[in-house]
Amino acid sequence: FESSAAAIHEFRRHSPQIIVFYWCLDPLFPGLSSIASLDVDGYLTNSLEVAEELSKIAPSRFVPLAADVDEMAVTTPYNESGPYVYVGSALGVDTKRNLVQMLREAQNTSRGLEL
């Protein structure tokens, strides 16, 4: 996250008129207080709750994310036999309240998930 702050600093140093927005997709990483400390002109987020919170610091807008169904259609057949792997930040176990429970539930499904 320090590299984001450093990059913003350099953008502003080289282009003082630049307008910088931070797209907040995960308010728990690195945390709203860290996100709020960035030298940005505004925030974009896919969470109404986070937009409301960040709007106390700088202009913020809720921008829902969506995928084009045709563009993102799966073209390969689904492999029911797995194996399946959870790929994500190890910090998620500490910051995502329901992650461990969801992974354990997935482990107990008919498709399984090895933990």
SELUMPA-907009 format. One record per atom (N, C-alpha, C): atom name; residue number from 1; residue in three letters; z, y, x. Coordinates in steps of 0.1 Angstrom, whole numbers, plus 5000, padded with zeros to 4 digits. Example, Ala and Ser with C-alpha at 12.3 -4.5 7.8 and 13.67 -1.06 7.14 Angstrom:
BEGIN
<site = N&pos = 1&code = ALA&Z = 5078&Y = 4943&X = 5132>
<site = CA&pos = 1&code = ALA&Z = 5078&Y = 4955&X = 5123>
<site = C&pos = 1&code = ALA&Z = 5078&Y = 4967&X = 5132>
<site = N&pos = 2&code = SER&Z = 5071&Y = 4978&X = 5128>
<site = CA&pos = 2&code = SER&Z = 5071&Y = 4989&X = 5137>
<site = C&pos = 2&code = SER&Z = 5079&Y = 5000&X = 5129>
END
This chain:
BEGIN
<site = N&pos = 1&code = PHE&Z = 5000&Y = 4988&X = 5008>
<site = CA&pos = 1&code = PHE&Z = 5000&Y = 5000&X = 5000>
<site = C&pos = 1&code = PHE&Z = 5000&Y = 5013&X = 5009>
<site = N&pos = 2&code = GLU&Z = 5006&Y = 5012&X = 5020>
<site = CA&pos = 2&code = GLU&Z = 5006&Y = 5023&X = 5030>
<site = C&pos = 2&code = GLU&Z = 4992&Y = 5027&X = 5033>
<site = N&pos = 3&code = SER&Z = 4983&Y = 5017&X = 5034>
<site = CA&pos = 3&code = SER&Z = 4969&Y = 5020&X = 5037>
<site = C&pos = 3&code = SER&Z = 4962&Y = 5029&X = 5026>
<site = N&pos = 4&code = SER&Z = 4966&Y = 5026&X = 5013>
<site = CA&pos = 4&code = SER&Z = 4961&Y = 5035&X = 5002>
<site = C&pos = 4&code = SER&Z = 4965&Y = 5049&X = 5004>
<site = N&pos = 5&code = ALA&Z = 4978&Y = 5051&X = 5007>
<site = CA&pos = 5&code = ALA&Z = 4983&Y = 5065&X = 5009>
<site = C&pos = 5&code = ALA&Z = 4975&Y = 5072&X = 5021>
<site = N&pos = 6&code = ALA&Z = 4973&Y = 5064&X = 5032>
<site = CA&pos = 6&code = ALA&Z = 4966&Y = 5069&X = 5044>
<site = C&pos = 6&code = ALA&Z = 4952&Y = 5072&X = 5041>
<site = N&pos = 7&code = ALA&Z = 4945&Y = 5064&X = 5033>
<site = CA&pos = 7&code = ALA&Z = 4931&Y = 5066&X = 5029>
<site = C&pos = 7&code = ALA&Z = 4930&Y = 5079&X = 5021>
<site = N&pos = 8&code = ILE&Z = 4939&Y = 5081&X = 5011>
<site = CA&pos = 8&code = ILE&Z = 4939&Y = 5093&X = 5003>
<site = C&pos = 8&code = ILE&Z = 4941&Y = 5105&X = 5011>
<site = N&pos = 9&code = HIS&Z = 4950&Y = 5104&X = 5021>
<site = CA&pos = 9&code = HIS&Z = 4953&Y = 5115&X = 5030>
<site = C&pos = 9&code = HIS&Z = 4940&Y = 5119&X = 5037>
<site = N&pos = 10&code = GLU&Z = 4933&Y = 5109&X = 5042>
<site = CA&pos = 10&code = GLU&Z = 4920&Y = 5112&X = 5050>
<site = C&pos = 10&code = GLU&Z = 4910&Y = 5117&X = 5041>
<site = N&pos = 11&code = PHE&Z = 4909&Y = 5112&X = 5029>
<site = CA&pos = 11&code = PHE&Z = 4899&Y = 5117&X = 5019>
<site = C&pos = 11&code = PHE&Z = 4901&Y = 5132&X = 5017>
<site = N&pos = 12&code = ARG&Z = 4914&Y = 5136&X = 5015>
<site = CA&pos = 12&code = ARG&Z = 4917&Y = 5150&X = 5012>
<site = C&pos = 12&code = ARG&Z = 4915&Y = 5158&X = 5024>
<site = N&pos = 13&code = ARG&Z = 4918&Y = 5153&X = 5036>
<site = CA&pos = 13&code = ARG&Z = 4917&Y = 5160&X = 5049>
<site = C&pos = 13&code = ARG&Z = 4902&Y = 5164&X = 5051>
<site = N&pos = 14&code = HIS&Z = 4893&Y = 5154&X = 5048>
<site = CA&pos = 14&code = HIS&Z = 4879&Y = 5156&X = 5051>
<site = C&pos = 14&code = HIS&Z = 4872&Y = 5163&X = 5039>
<site = N&pos = 15&code = SER&Z = 4877&Y = 5162&X = 5027>
<site = CA&pos = 15&code = SER&Z = 4871&Y = 5168&X = 5015>
<site = C&pos = 15&code = SER&Z = 4882&Y = 5174&X = 5006>
<site = N&pos = 16&code = PRO&Z = 4887&Y = 5186&X = 5010>
<site = CA&pos = 16&code = PRO&Z = 4898&Y = 5192&X = 5003>
<site = C&pos = 16&code = PRO&Z = 4896&Y = 5193&X = 4988>
<site = N&pos = 17&code = GLN&Z = 4883&Y = 5194&X = 4983>
<site = CA&pos = 17&code = GLN&Z = 4880&Y = 5196&X = 4969>
<site = C&pos = 17&code = GLN&Z = 4880&Y = 5183&X = 4961>
<site = N&pos = 18&code = ILE&Z = 4881&Y = 5171&X = 4968>
<site = CA&pos = 18&code = ILE&Z = 4880&Y = 5158&X = 4962>
<site = C&pos = 18&code = ILE&Z = 4891&Y = 5156&X = 4951>
<site = N&pos = 19&code = ILE&Z = 4887&Y = 5149&X = 4941>
<site = CA&pos = 19&code = ILE&Z = 4896&Y = 5146&X = 4930>
<site = C&pos = 19&code = ILE&Z = 4898&Y = 5131&X = 4931>
<site = N&pos = 20&code = VAL&Z = 4911&Y = 5127&X = 4932>
<site = CA&pos = 20&code = VAL&Z = 4915&Y = 5113&X = 4934>
<site = C&pos = 20&code = VAL&Z = 4922&Y = 5107&X = 4922>
<site = N&pos = 21&code = PHE&Z = 4917&Y = 5096&X = 4917>
<site = CA&pos = 21&code = PHE&Z = 4924&Y = 5089&X = 4907>
<site = C&pos = 21&code = PHE&Z = 4929&Y = 5075&X = 4912>
<site = N&pos = 22&code = TYR&Z = 4940&Y = 5071&X = 4908>
<site = CA&pos = 22&code = TYR&Z = 4945&Y = 5057&X = 4912>
<site = C&pos = 22&code = TYR&Z = 4944&Y = 5048&X = 4900>
<site = N&pos = 23&code = TRP&Z = 4937&Y = 5037&X = 4901>
<site = CA&pos = 23&code = TRP&Z = 4936&Y = 5027&X = 4890>
<site = C&pos = 23&code = TRP&Z = 4947&Y = 5018&X = 4891>
<site = N&pos = 24&code = CYS&Z = 4957&Y = 5019&X = 4882>
<site = CA&pos = 24&code = CYS&Z = 4969&Y = 5010&X = 4883>
<site = C&pos = 24&code = CYS&Z = 4966&Y = 4998&X = 4874>
<site = N&pos = 25&code = LEU&Z = 4964&Y = 4987&X = 4880>
<site = CA&pos = 25&code = LEU&Z = 4962&Y = 4974&X = 4873>
<site = C&pos = 25&code = LEU&Z = 4975&Y = 4966&X = 4872>
<site = N&pos = 26&code = ASP&Z = 4984&Y = 4968&X = 4881>
<site = CA&pos = 26&code = ASP&Z = 4996&Y = 4961&X = 4882>
<site = C&pos = 26&code = ASP&Z = 5008&Y = 4970&X = 4885>
<site = N&pos = 27&code = PRO&Z = 5015&Y = 4975&X = 4875>
<site = CA&pos = 27&code = PRO&Z = 5026&Y = 4984&X = 4878>
<site = C&pos = 27&code = PRO&Z = 5037&Y = 4979&X = 4886>
<site = N&pos = 28&code = LEU&Z = 5038&Y = 4965&X = 4886>
<site = CA&pos = 28&code = LEU&Z = 5049&Y = 4959&X = 4894>
<site = C&pos = 28&code = LEU&Z = 5046&Y = 4958&X = 4909>
<site = N&pos = 29&code = PHE&Z = 5034&Y = 4959&X = 4912>
<site = CA&pos = 29&code = PHE&Z = 5030&Y = 4959&X = 4927>
<site = C&pos = 29&code = PHE&Z = 5023&Y = 4971&X = 4930>
<site = N&pos = 30&code = PRO&Z = 5029&Y = 4980&X = 4938>
<site = CA&pos = 30&code = PRO&Z = 5041&Y = 4979&X = 4945>
<site = C&pos = 30&code = PRO&Z = 5053&Y = 4984&X = 4938>
<site = N&pos = 31&code = GLY&Z = 5051&Y = 4988&X = 4925>
<site = CA&pos = 31&code = GLY&Z = 5061&Y = 4994&X = 4917>
<site = C&pos = 31&code = GLY&Z = 5058&Y = 5009&X = 4913>
<site = N&pos = 32&code = LEU&Z = 5062&Y = 5013&X = 4901>
<site = CA&pos = 32&code = LEU&Z = 5058&Y = 5026&X = 4896>
<site = C&pos = 32&code = LEU&Z = 5063&Y = 5037&X = 4905>
<site = N&pos = 33&code = SER&Z = 5074&Y = 5036&X = 4911>
<site = CA&pos = 33&code = SER&Z = 5079&Y = 5047&X = 4920>
<site = C&pos = 33&code = SER&Z = 5070&Y = 5049&X = 4932>
<site = N&pos = 34&code = SER&Z = 5065&Y = 5038&X = 4938>
<site = CA&pos = 34&code = SER&Z = 5056&Y = 5039&X = 4949>
<site = C&pos = 34&code = SER&Z = 5042&Y = 5044&X = 4944>
<site = N&pos = 35&code = ILE&Z = 5038&Y = 5040&X = 4933>
<site = CA&pos = 35&code = ILE&Z = 5025&Y = 5045&X = 4927>
<site = C&pos = 35&code = ILE&Z = 5026&Y = 5059&X = 4924>
<site = N&pos = 36&code = ALA&Z = 5038&Y = 5064&X = 4919>
<site = CA&pos = 36&code = ALA&Z = 5040&Y = 5078&X = 4916>
<site = C&pos = 36&code = ALA&Z = 5040&Y = 5087&X = 4928>
<site = N&pos = 37&code = SER&Z = 5043&Y = 5081&X = 4940>
<site = CA&pos = 37&code = SER&Z = 5044&Y = 5089&X = 4952>
<site = C&pos = 37&code = SER&Z = 5031&Y = 5091&X = 4958>
<site = N&pos = 38&code = LEU&Z = 5020&Y = 5085&X = 4953>
<site = CA&pos = 38&code = LEU&Z = 5007&Y = 5088&X = 4959>
<site = C&pos = 38&code = LEU&Z = 5002&Y = 5102&X = 4956>
<site = N&pos = 39&code = ASP&Z = 4995&Y = 5107&X = 4965>
<site = CA&pos = 39&code = ASP&Z = 4989&Y = 5121&X = 4963>
<site = C&pos = 39&code = ASP&Z = 4976&Y = 5120&X = 4956>
<site = N&pos = 40&code = VAL&Z = 4977&Y = 5118&X = 4942>
<site = CA&pos = 40&code = VAL&Z = 4965&Y = 5117&X = 4934>
<site = C&pos = 40&code = VAL&Z = 4966&Y = 5127&X = 4923>
<site = N&pos = 41&code = ASP&Z = 4954&Y = 5129&X = 4917>
<site = CA&pos = 41&code = ASP&Z = 4952&Y = 5139&X = 4907>
<site = C&pos = 41&code = ASP&Z = 4954&Y = 5133&X = 4893>
<site = N&pos = 42&code = GLY&Z = 4954&Y = 5120&X = 4892>
<site = CA&pos = 42&code = GLY&Z = 4956&Y = 5113&X = 4879>
<site = C&pos = 42&code = GLY&Z = 4956&Y = 5098&X = 4881>
<site = N&pos = 43&code = TYR&Z = 4958&Y = 5092&X = 4870>
<site = CA&pos = 43&code = TYR&Z = 4959&Y = 5077&X = 4870>
<site = C&pos = 43&code = TYR&Z = 4951&Y = 5071&X = 4858>
<site = N&pos = 44&code = LEU&Z = 4945&Y = 5060&X = 4861>
<site = CA&pos = 44&code = LEU&Z = 4938&Y = 5052&X = 4851>
<site = C&pos = 44&code = LEU&Z = 4946&Y = 5038&X = 4851>
<site = N&pos = 45&code = THR&Z = 4947&Y = 5032&X = 4839>
<site = CA&pos = 45&code = THR&Z = 4954&Y = 5020&X = 4838>
<site = C&pos = 45&code = THR&Z = 4950&Y = 5012&X = 4826>
<site = N&pos = 46&code = ASN&Z = 4951&Y = 4999&X = 4826>
<site = CA&pos = 46&code = ASN&Z = 4948&Y = 4991&X = 4814>
<site = C&pos = 46&code = ASN&Z = 4960&Y = 4988&X = 4806>
<site = N&pos = 47&code = SER&Z = 4970&Y = 4996&X = 4807>
<site = CA&pos = 47&code = SER&Z = 4983&Y = 4994&X = 4799>
<site = C&pos = 47&code = SER&Z = 4986&Y = 5007&X = 4793>
<site = N&pos = 48&code = LEU&Z = 4988&Y = 5007&X = 4779>
<site = CA&pos = 48&code = LEU&Z = 4992&Y = 5019&X = 4772>
<site = C&pos = 48&code = LEU&Z = 5006&Y = 5023&X = 4777>
<site = N&pos = 49&code = GLU&Z = 5015&Y = 5014&X = 4779>
<site = CA&pos = 49&code = GLU&Z = 5029&Y = 5017&X = 4783>
<site = C&pos = 49&code = GLU&Z = 5029&Y = 5023&X = 4797>
<site = N&pos = 50&code = VAL&Z = 5021&Y = 5018&X = 4806>
<site = CA&pos = 50&code = VAL&Z = 5020&Y = 5024&X = 4820>
<site = C&pos = 50&code = VAL&Z = 5014&Y = 5038&X = 4819>
<site = N&pos = 51&code = ALA&Z = 5004&Y = 5040&X = 4811>
<site = CA&pos = 51&code = ALA&Z = 4997&Y = 5053&X = 4810>
<site = C&pos = 51&code = ALA&Z = 5007&Y = 5063&X = 4805>
<site = N&pos = 52&code = GLU&Z = 5015&Y = 5059&X = 4796>
<site = CA&pos = 52&code = GLU&Z = 5026&Y = 5068&X = 4790>
<site = C&pos = 52&code = GLU&Z = 5036&Y = 5072&X = 4801>
<site = N&pos = 53&code = GLU&Z = 5040&Y = 5062&X = 4809>
<site = CA&pos = 53&code = GLU&Z = 5050&Y = 5065&X = 4820>
<site = C&pos = 53&code = GLU&Z = 5044&Y = 5073&X = 4831>
<site = N&pos = 54&code = LEU&Z = 5032&Y = 5070&X = 4835>
<site = CA&pos = 54&code = LEU&Z = 5025&Y = 5077&X = 4846>
<site = C&pos = 54&code = LEU&Z = 5021&Y = 5092&X = 4842>
<site = N&pos = 55&code = SER&Z = 5019&Y = 5094&X = 4829>
<site = CA&pos = 55&code = SER&Z = 5016&Y = 5107&X = 4824>
<site = C&pos = 55&code = SER&Z = 5027&Y = 5117&X = 4826>
<site = N&pos = 56&code = LYS&Z = 5039&Y = 5112&X = 4829>
<site = CA&pos = 56&code = LYS&Z = 5050&Y = 5121&X = 4832>
<site = C&pos = 56&code = LYS&Z = 5048&Y = 5127&X = 4846>
<site = N&pos = 57&code = ILE&Z = 5040&Y = 5121&X = 4854>
<site = CA&pos = 57&code = ILE&Z = 5038&Y = 5126&X = 4868>
<site = C&pos = 57&code = ILE&Z = 5025&Y = 5133&X = 4870>
<site = N&pos = 58&code = ALA&Z = 5014&Y = 5128&X = 4864>
<site = CA&pos = 58&code = ALA&Z = 5001&Y = 5134&X = 4865>
<site = C&pos = 58&code = ALA&Z = 4992&Y = 5129&X = 4853>
<site = N&pos = 59&code = PRO&Z = 4981&Y = 5136&X = 4850>
<site = CA&pos = 59&code = PRO&Z = 4973&Y = 5131&X = 4839>
<site = C&pos = 59&code = PRO&Z = 4970&Y = 5116&X = 4840>
<site = N&pos = 60&code = SER&Z = 4971&Y = 5109&X = 4829>
<site = CA&pos = 60&code = SER&Z = 4969&Y = 5095&X = 4829>
<site = C&pos = 60&code = SER&Z = 4961&Y = 5091&X = 4817>
<site = N&pos = 61&code = ARG&Z = 4953&Y = 5081&X = 4818>
<site = CA&pos = 61&code = ARG&Z = 4945&Y = 5076&X = 4807>
<site = C&pos = 61&code = ARG&Z = 4945&Y = 5061&X = 4807>
<site = N&pos = 62&code = PHE&Z = 4946&Y = 5056&X = 4794>
<site = CA&pos = 62&code = PHE&Z = 4944&Y = 5041&X = 4792>
<site = C&pos = 62&code = PHE&Z = 4929&Y = 5038&X = 4791>
<site = N&pos = 63&code = VAL&Z = 4925&Y = 5029&X = 4800>
<site = CA&pos = 63&code = VAL&Z = 4911&Y = 5025&X = 4800>
<site = C&pos = 63&code = VAL&Z = 4911&Y = 5009&X = 4799>
<site = N&pos = 64&code = PRO&Z = 4909&Y = 5004&X = 4787>
<site = CA&pos = 64&code = PRO&Z = 4909&Y = 4990&X = 4785>
<site = C&pos = 64&code = PRO&Z = 4898&Y = 4983&X = 4794>
<site = N&pos = 65&code = LEU&Z = 4902&Y = 4972&X = 4800>
<site = CA&pos = 65&code = LEU&Z = 4892&Y = 4964&X = 4807>
<site = C&pos = 65&code = LEU&Z = 4885&Y = 4954&X = 4798>
<site = N&pos = 66&code = ALA&Z = 4873&Y = 4952&X = 4800>
<site = CA&pos = 66&code = ALA&Z = 4865&Y = 4943&X = 4792>
<site = C&pos = 66&code = ALA&Z = 4854&Y = 4937&X = 4800>
<site = N&pos = 67&code = ALA&Z = 4850&Y = 4925&X = 4796>
<site = CA&pos = 67&code = ALA&Z = 4839&Y = 4918&X = 4803>
<site = C&pos = 67&code = ALA&Z = 4828&Y = 4915&X = 4793>
<site = N&pos = 68&code = ASP&Z = 4816&Y = 4918&X = 4797>
<site = CA&pos = 68&code = ASP&Z = 4804&Y = 4914&X = 4789>
<site = C&pos = 68&code = ASP&Z = 4804&Y = 4899&X = 4788>
<site = N&pos = 69&code = VAL&Z = 4804&Y = 4894&X = 4776>
<site = CA&pos = 69&code = VAL&Z = 4804&Y = 4880&X = 4773>
<site = C&pos = 69&code = VAL&Z = 4792&Y = 4873&X = 4779>
<site = N&pos = 70&code = ASP&Z = 4781&Y = 4879&X = 4778>
<site = CA&pos = 70&code = ASP&Z = 4769&Y = 4872&X = 4783>
<site = C&pos = 70&code = ASP&Z = 4769&Y = 4873&X = 4799>
<site = N&pos = 71&code = GLU&Z = 4772&Y = 4884&X = 4804>
<site = CA&pos = 71&code = GLU&Z = 4772&Y = 4886&X = 4819>
<site = C&pos = 71&code = GLU&Z = 4782&Y = 4877&X = 4825>
<site = N&pos = 72&code = MET&Z = 4794&Y = 4875&X = 4819>
<site = CA&pos = 72&code = MET&Z = 4805&Y = 4867&X = 4825>
<site = C&pos = 72&code = MET&Z = 4805&Y = 4852&X = 4820>
<site = N&pos = 73&code = ALA&Z = 4795&Y = 4848&X = 4813>
<site = CA&pos = 73&code = ALA&Z = 4795&Y = 4835&X = 4807>
<site = C&pos = 73&code = ALA&Z = 4795&Y = 4824&X = 4819>
<site = N&pos = 74&code = VAL&Z = 4802&Y = 4814&X = 4816>
<site = CA&pos = 74&code = VAL&Z = 4803&Y = 4803&X = 4826>
<site = C&pos = 74&code = VAL&Z = 4790&Y = 4795&X = 4825>
<site = N&pos = 75&code = THR&Z = 4784&Y = 4793&X = 4836>
<site = CA&pos = 75&code = THR&Z = 4771&Y = 4785&X = 4836>
<site = C&pos = 75&code = THR&Z = 4773&Y = 4771&X = 4842>
<site = N&pos = 76&code = THR&Z = 4785&Y = 4768&X = 4847>
<site = CA&pos = 76&code = THR&Z = 4787&Y = 4755&X = 4852>
<site = C&pos = 76&code = THR&Z = 4796&Y = 4747&X = 4842>
<site = N&pos = 77&code = PRO&Z = 4793&Y = 4734&X = 4841>
<site = CA&pos = 77&code = PRO&Z = 4802&Y = 4726&X = 4832>
<site = C&pos = 77&code = PRO&Z = 4816&Y = 4726&X = 4836>
<site = N&pos = 78&code = TYR&Z = 4825&Y = 4726&X = 4825>
<site = CA&pos = 78&code = TYR&Z = 4839&Y = 4726&X = 4827>
<site = C&pos = 78&code = TYR&Z = 4843&Y = 4712&X = 4832>
<site = N&pos = 79&code = ASN&Z = 4851&Y = 4712&X = 4843>
<site = CA&pos = 79&code = ASN&Z = 4856&Y = 4699&X = 4849>
<site = C&pos = 79&code = ASN&Z = 4870&Y = 4697&X = 4844>
<site = N&pos = 80&code = GLU&Z = 4872&Y = 4688&X = 4834>
<site = CA&pos = 80&code = GLU&Z = 4885&Y = 4686&X = 4828>
<site = C&pos = 80&code = GLU&Z = 4894&Y = 4678&X = 4837>
<site = N&pos = 81&code = SER&Z = 4889&Y = 4672&X = 4847>
<site = CA&pos = 81&code = SER&Z = 4897&Y = 4663&X = 4856>
<site = C&pos = 81&code = SER&Z = 4904&Y = 4672&X = 4867>
<site = N&pos = 82&code = GLY&Z = 4901&Y = 4685&X = 4868>
<site = CA&pos = 82&code = GLY&Z = 4908&Y = 4693&X = 4878>
<site = C&pos = 82&code = GLY&Z = 4904&Y = 4689&X = 4892>
<site = N&pos = 83&code = PRO&Z = 4911&Y = 4691&X = 4902>
<site = CA&pos = 83&code = PRO&Z = 4925&Y = 4697&X = 4902>
<site = C&pos = 83&code = PRO&Z = 4924&Y = 4712&X = 4900>
<site = N&pos = 84&code = TYR&Z = 4934&Y = 4719&X = 4896>
<site = CA&pos = 84&code = TYR&Z = 4935&Y = 4733&X = 4894>
<site = C&pos = 84&code = TYR&Z = 4945&Y = 4739&X = 4903>
<site = N&pos = 85&code = VAL&Z = 4943&Y = 4751&X = 4907>
<site = CA&pos = 85&code = VAL&Z = 4951&Y = 4758&X = 4916>
<site = C&pos = 85&code = VAL&Z = 4954&Y = 4772&X = 4911>
<site = N&pos = 86&code = TYR&Z = 4967&Y = 4776&X = 4912>
<site = CA&pos = 86&code = TYR&Z = 4970&Y = 4790&X = 4909>
<site = C&pos = 86&code = TYR&Z = 4968&Y = 4798&X = 4922>
<site = N&pos = 87&code = VAL&Z = 4960&Y = 4809&X = 4921>
<site = CA&pos = 87&code = VAL&Z = 4958&Y = 4818&X = 4932>
<site = C&pos = 87&code = VAL&Z = 4963&Y = 4831&X = 4928>
<site = N&pos = 88&code = GLY&Z = 4972&Y = 4836&X = 4936>
<site = CA&pos = 88&code = GLY&Z = 4978&Y = 4849&X = 4933>
<site = C&pos = 88&code = GLY&Z = 4988&Y = 4853&X = 4944>
<site = N&pos = 89&code = SER&Z = 4993&Y = 4865&X = 4943>
<site = CA&pos = 89&code = SER&Z = 5002&Y = 4870&X = 4953>
<site = C&pos = 89&code = SER&Z = 5016&Y = 4862&X = 4951>
<site = N&pos = 90&code = ALA&Z = 5021&Y = 4858&X = 4962>
<site = CA&pos = 90&code = ALA&Z = 5034&Y = 4852&X = 4962>
<site = C&pos = 90&code = ALA&Z = 5045&Y = 4861&X = 4957>
<site = N&pos = 91&code = LEU&Z = 5042&Y = 4874&X = 4957>
<site = CA&pos = 91&code = LEU&Z = 5052&Y = 4884&X = 4952>
<site = C&pos = 91&code = LEU&Z = 5052&Y = 4882&X = 4937>
<site = N&pos = 92&code = GLY&Z = 5042&Y = 4877&X = 4931>
<site = CA&pos = 92&code = GLY&Z = 5042&Y = 4875&X = 4916>
<site = C&pos = 92&code = GLY&Z = 5054&Y = 4867&X = 4911>
<site = N&pos = 93&code = VAL&Z = 5058&Y = 4857&X = 4919>
<site = CA&pos = 93&code = VAL&Z = 5070&Y = 4849&X = 4915>
<site = C&pos = 93&code = VAL&Z = 5082&Y = 4858&X = 4913>
<site = N&pos = 94&code = ASP&Z = 5083&Y = 4868&X = 4921>
<site = CA&pos = 94&code = ASP&Z = 5095&Y = 4877&X = 4920>
<site = C&pos = 94&code = ASP&Z = 5092&Y = 4889&X = 4910>
<site = N&pos = 95&code = THR&Z = 5080&Y = 4893&X = 4908>
<site = CA&pos = 95&code = THR&Z = 5077&Y = 4905&X = 4900>
<site = C&pos = 95&code = THR&Z = 5072&Y = 4902&X = 4886>
<site = N&pos = 96&code = LYS&Z = 5066&Y = 4890&X = 4884>
<site = CA&pos = 96&code = LYS&Z = 5061&Y = 4887&X = 4871>
<site = C&pos = 96&code = LYS&Z = 5072&Y = 4879&X = 4863>
<site = N&pos = 97&code = ARG&Z = 5077&Y = 4885&X = 4853>
<site = CA&pos = 97&code = ARG&Z = 5089&Y = 4879&X = 4846>
<site = C&pos = 97&code = ARG&Z = 5086&Y = 4864&X = 4841>
<site = N&pos = 98&code = ASN&Z = 5074&Y = 4862&X = 4836>
<site = CA&pos = 98&code = ASN&Z = 5071&Y = 4849&X = 4830>
<site = C&pos = 98&code = ASN&Z = 5062&Y = 4840&X = 4838>
<site = N&pos = 99&code = LEU&Z = 5059&Y = 4844&X = 4850>
<site = CA&pos = 99&code = LEU&Z = 5049&Y = 4836&X = 4858>
<site = C&pos = 99&code = LEU&Z = 5054&Y = 4822&X = 4861>
<site = N&pos = 100&code = VAL&Z = 5066&Y = 4820&X = 4865>
<site = CA&pos = 100&code = VAL&Z = 5071&Y = 4807&X = 4868>
<site = C&pos = 100&code = VAL&Z = 5072&Y = 4798&X = 4856>
<site = N&pos = 101&code = GLN&Z = 5076&Y = 4804&X = 4845>
<site = CA&pos = 101&code = GLN&Z = 5076&Y = 4796&X = 4832>
<site = C&pos = 101&code = GLN&Z = 5062&Y = 4792&X = 4828>
<site = N&pos = 102&code = MET&Z = 5053&Y = 4801&X = 4829>
<site = CA&pos = 102&code = MET&Z = 5039&Y = 4798&X = 4825>
<site = C&pos = 102&code = MET&Z = 5033&Y = 4787&X = 4834>
<site = N&pos = 103&code = LEU&Z = 5036&Y = 4788&X = 4847>
<site = CA&pos = 103&code = LEU&Z = 5031&Y = 4777&X = 4856>
<site = C&pos = 103&code = LEU&Z = 5037&Y = 4764&X = 4853>
<site = N&pos = 104&code = ARG&Z = 5050&Y = 4764&X = 4850>
<site = CA&pos = 104&code = ARG&Z = 5057&Y = 4751&X = 4846>
<site = C&pos = 104&code = ARG&Z = 5051&Y = 4746&X = 4833>
<site = N&pos = 105&code = GLU&Z = 5048&Y = 4754&X = 4823>
<site = CA&pos = 105&code = GLU&Z = 5042&Y = 4750&X = 4811>
<site = C&pos = 105&code = GLU&Z = 5028&Y = 4744&X = 4814>
<site = N&pos = 106&code = ALA&Z = 5020&Y = 4751&X = 4822>
<site = CA&pos = 106&code = ALA&Z = 5007&Y = 4745&X = 4826>
<site = C&pos = 106&code = ALA&Z = 5008&Y = 4732&X = 4833>
<site = N&pos = 107&code = GLN&Z = 5019&Y = 4730&X = 4841>
<site = CA&pos = 107&code = GLN&Z = 5021&Y = 4717&X = 4847>
<site = C&pos = 107&code = GLN&Z = 5023&Y = 4706&X = 4837>
<site = N&pos = 108&code = ASN&Z = 5029&Y = 4709&X = 4826>
<site = CA&pos = 108&code = ASN&Z = 5032&Y = 4699&X = 4816>
<site = C&pos = 108&code = ASN&Z = 5021&Y = 4697&X = 4805>
<site = N&pos = 109&code = THR&Z = 5009&Y = 4704&X = 4807>
<site = CA&pos = 109&code = THR&Z = 4998&Y = 4702&X = 4798>
<site = C&pos = 109&code = THR&Z = 4991&Y = 4689&X = 4801>
<site = N&pos = 110&code = SER&Z = 4982&Y = 4685&X = 4792>
<site = CA&pos = 110&code = SER&Z = 4974&Y = 4673&X = 4794>
<site = C&pos = 110&code = SER&Z = 4965&Y = 4675&X = 4806>
<site = N&pos = 111&code = ARG&Z = 4961&Y = 4687&X = 4810>
<site = CA&pos = 111&code = ARG&Z = 4952&Y = 4690&X = 4821>
<site = C&pos = 111&code = ARG&Z = 4960&Y = 4691&X = 4834>
<site = N&pos = 112&code = GLY&Z = 4973&Y = 4694&X = 4833>
<site = CA&pos = 112&code = GLY&Z = 4982&Y = 4694&X = 4844>
<site = C&pos = 112&code = GLY&Z = 4979&Y = 4705&X = 4854>
<site = N&pos = 113&code = LEU&Z = 4989&Y = 4707&X = 4863>
<site = CA&pos = 113&code = LEU&Z = 4988&Y = 4717&X = 4873>
<site = C&pos = 113&code = LEU&Z = 4998&Y = 4712&X = 4883>
<site = N&pos = 114&code = GLU&Z = 4994&Y = 4710&X = 4896>
<site = CA&pos = 114&code = GLU&Z = 5003&Y = 4705&X = 4906>
<site = C&pos = 114&code = GLU&Z = 5010&Y = 4717&X = 4912>
<site = N&pos = 115&code = LEU&Z = 5023&Y = 4717&X = 4912>
<site = CA&pos = 115&code = LEU&Z = 5031&Y = 4727&X = 4918>
<site = C&pos = 115&code = LEU&Z = 5038&Y = 4722&X = 4931>
END
